[in-house]
């Protein structure tokens, strides 16, 4: 029998939900602020598409839609804008010519890399406020949370390999 949302919330230790929500606000803030360094080159939905396409291979548009939790027609419109801006190219799957693929151009890869580098610097700045032992504790705790969420949680079509 599946548990209800109230049962799941009640199963958390006191204060856990609040701390997780606060951590989510911090991490979302870092992610959103990283777009500021792109000088309005893309919107948040457009950047999410670029992030999904950041892997080494072209991504079928249907797979991109599933990764983003969007309707395929919405991804087509996002892709249209990104193709026009020069950040994405369209192609066809070599195995099935009817499957439209999307791939980042050099400028699209540069946008993703620039935002990612800013995020890493900002997270390092925040973590530097903690003692080394606390940094290790945060890293271990967040690693457990990421592991508990599972491989299918998030917006990337390709799963990064943990170090």
VENHU-V886210 format. One record per run of one state. SS is the DSSP state (hx for helix, st for strand, lp for the rest). FROM is the first residue (numbers start at 1). TO is the last residue. If there is no record, write none. Layout:
{{SS & FROM & TO} {SS & FROM & TO}}
This chain:
{{lp & 1 & 4} {hx & 5 & 11} {lp & 12 & 15} {hx & 16 & 38} {lp & 39 & 43} {hx & 44 & 52} {lp & 53 & 58} {st & 59 & 60} {hx & 61 & 68} {lp & 69 & 71} {hx & 72 & 85} {lp & 86 & 87} {st & 88 & 92} {lp & 93 & 99} {st & 100 & 104} {lp & 105 & 105} {hx & 106 & 127} {lp & 128 & 131} {hx & 132 & 149} {lp & 150 & 163}}
